[in-house]
């Protein structure tokens, strides 16, 4: 009962707790709940990255792509990218927007390919 209550009322606590216990898929699910509770673009970006890194099925990739498309279309996304670019570092991408766009496109393709098999 306590865990269920915390899951509903305090998803940020559950993300941290799940992360600390190495429960990456649970942390990804709680991160989506956190975004749904806050509506914050930073929480959505975190959820997209977590869902992608833990995806195991076509449905997981499809959900990641859906969340990612919501992020890319968000009015707050350009300002969020500018803030992320100040600390973003990648061997493969010049900026955060390029990284996130590639991640969303990859999720969409993997979801479609896996669903077609």
C-alpha positions in Angstrom: 0.0 0.0 0.0 2.8 2.4 0.9 4.7 1.8 -2.3 1.5 2.2 -4.3 0.8 5.5 -2.6 4.3 6.7 -3.2 4.1 5.7 -6.8 1.0 7.9 -7.3 1.9 10.8 -5.1 5.7 11.0 -5.3 6.9 9.6 -8.7 10.2 11.6 -8.4 11.0 9.7 -5.2 10.2 6.5 -6.9 12.5 7.4 -9.9 15.4 8.1 -7.4 14.7 5.0 -5.4 14.4 2.7 -8.5 17.6 4.3 -9.9 19.4 3.6 -6.6 18.3 0.0 -6.6 19.4 -0.5 -10.2 15.8 -1.0 -11.4 16.2 0.9 -14.7 12.9 -0.2 -16.3 11.0 0.8 -13.1 12.8 4.1 -13.1 11.8 4.7 -16.7 8.2 3.9 -16.0 8.2 6.3 -13.0 9.9 9.0 -15.0 6.9 8.9 -17.4 4.6 9.2 -14.4 6.6 12.1 -13.2 6.3 13.9 -16.5 2.5 13.2 -16.6 2.3 14.8 -13.1 4.5 17.8 -13.7 4.2 18.5 -17.5 7.8 19.8 -17.4 9.8 19.5 -20.5 12.9 18.4 -18.5 10.9 15.5 -17.0 9.7 14.6 -20.5 13.2 14.6 -21.9 14.4 12.4 -19.0 11.5 10.0 -19.6 12.3 9.7 -23.3 15.9 8.9 -22.7 15.1 6.4 -19.9 12.4 4.7 -22.0 14.7 4.4 -25.0 17.6 2.9 -22.9 15.3 0.3 -21.4 13.1 -0.5 -24.4 12.7 -4.3 -25.0 9.7 -4.5 -27.4 8.0 -2.8 -30.3 5.5 -1.3 -27.9 8.3 0.1 -25.7 9.9 1.8 -28.8 6.5 3.0 -30.0 5.8 4.6 -26.6 9.3 6.2 -26.6 8.7 7.6 -30.1 5.3 9.0 -29.0 6.8 10.7 -26.0 9.7 11.9 -28.0 7.5 13.5 -30.6 5.6 15.2 -27.8 8.9 16.6 -26.6 10.1 17.7 -30.0 6.8 19.6 -30.6 6.7 21.2 -27.2 6.8 25.0 -27.2 9.4 24.9 -24.4 11.7 22.5 -26.3 13.9 25.1 -28.1 14.7 26.9 -24.8 15.3 23.5 -23.1 17.8 22.5 -25.9 19.6 25.8 -25.6 20.0 25.2 -21.8 21.1 21.6 -22.4 23.7 22.6 -25.0 25.6 24.5 -22.3 26.6 21.1 -20.7 25.8 18.6 -23.5 28.7 16.6 -24.7 28.6 13.8 -27.3 31.1 12.1 -29.6 28.4 11.8 -32.3 26.1 14.8 -32.0 26.9 18.6 -32.2 24.0 19.6 -30.0 21.1 18.2 -27.8 18.5 18.7 -30.5 20.4 16.6 -32.9 20.8 13.9 -30.3 17.2 13.9 -29.2 15.9 14.0 -32.8 18.1 11.0 -33.7 16.9 9.1 -30.6 13.2 9.7 -31.5 13.7 8.7 -35.1 15.6 5.6 -34.0 12.8 4.7 -31.6 10.2 5.1 -34.3 12.1 2.9 -36.8 12.8 0.2 -34.2 9.2 0.2 -33.1 8.0 -0.1 -36.7 10.6 -2.8 -37.6 9.9 -4.9 -34.5 6.2 -4.6 -35.1 6.5 -5.8 -38.6 8.5 -9.0 -37.7 
